[in-house]
Amino acid sequence: MATKKAAGQAKGEAKIHKVMEEHKEGKLKSGSGKKVTSRKQAVAIALSEARAAGAKVPRKKAS
């Protein structure tokens, strides 16, 4: 049975997908303008941009 996604969740997934595609193509740049080569850094940028766009993305849990 298919479920409906919340608007914030769908927006977040779309933004994250877009940023990760940029990383895969080698077009993703950090704030300083340098090319991002680390997958972890790309994920951090994707989550940050999704949050800025208003998506409901969980915060990183404290260790």
Contact map, one row per residue, 1 for C-alpha under 8 A:
111000000000000000000000000000000000000000000000000000000000000
111100000000000000000000000000000000000000000000000000000000000
111110000000000000000000000000000000000000000000000000000000000
011111000000000000000000000000000000000000000000000000000000000
001111101100000000000000000000000000000000000000000000000000000
000111111100000000000000000000000000000000000000000000000000000
000011111110000000000000000000000000000000000000000000000000000
000001111111000000000000000000000000000000000000000001110000000
000011111111100000000000000000000000000000000000000000111000000
000011111111110000000000000000000000000000000000000000100000000
000000111111111000000000000000000000000000000000010000100000000
000000011111111100000000000000000000000000000010011011111000000
000000001111111110000000000000000000000000000000010000000000000
000000000111111111000000000000000000000000000000000000000000000
000000000011111111100000000000000000000000000100110000000000000
000000000001111111110000000000000000000000100110110000000000000
000000000000111111111000000000000000000000000000000000000000000
000000000000011111111100000000000000000000000000000000000000000
000000000000001111111110000100000000000001001100000000000000000
000000000000000111111111000000000000000001100100000000000000000
000000000000000011111111100000000000000000000000000000000000000
000000000000000001111111111100000000000000000000000000000000000
000000000000000000111111111100000001101001000000000000000000000
000000000000000000011111111000000000000000000000000000000000000
000000000000000000001111111100000000000000000000000000000000000
000000000000000000000111111100000011100000000000000000000000000
000000000000000000000111111110000010000000000000000000000000000
000000000000000000100110111111000011000001000000000000000000000
000000000000000000000000001111111111000000000000000000000000000
000000000000000000000000000111111111000000001000000000000000000
000000000000000000000000000011111100000000000000000000000000000
000000000000000000000000000011111100000000000000000000000000000
000000000000000000000000000011111110000000000000000000000000000
000000000000000000000000000011111111000000000000000000000000000
000000000000000000000000011111001111100000000000000000000000000
000000000000000000000010010111000111111011000000000000000000000
000000000000000000000010010000000011111011000000000000000000000
000000000000000000000000000000000001111111000000000000000000000
000000000000000000000010000000000001111111100000000000000000000
000000000000000000000000000000000000011111110000000000000000000
000000000000000000000000000000000001111111111000000000000000000
000000000000000000110010000100000001111111111100000000000000000
000000000000000100010000000000000000001111111110000000000000000
000000000000000000000000000000000000000111111111000000000000000
000000000000000000100000000001000000000011111111100000000000000
000000000000001100110000000000000000000001111111110000000000000
000000000001000100000000000000000000000000111111111000001000000
000000000000000000000000000000000000000000011111111100000000000
000000000000001100000000000000000000000000001111111110000000000
000000000011101100000000000000000000000000000111111111111000000
000000000001000000000000000000000000000000000011111111111000000
000000000000000000000000000000000000000000000001111111100000000
000000000001000000000000000000000000000000000000111111100000000
000000010001000000000000000000000000000000000000011111110000000
000000011111000000000000000000000000000000000000011111111000000
000000011001000000000000000000000000000000000000011001111100000
000000001001000000000000000000000000000000000010011000111110000
000000000000000000000000000000000000000000000000000000011111000
000000000000000000000000000000000000000000000000000000001111100
000000000000000000000000000000000000000000000000000000000111110
000000000000000000000000000000000000000000000000000000000011111
000000000000000000000000000000000000000000000000000000000001111
000000000000000000000000000000000000000000000000000000000000111
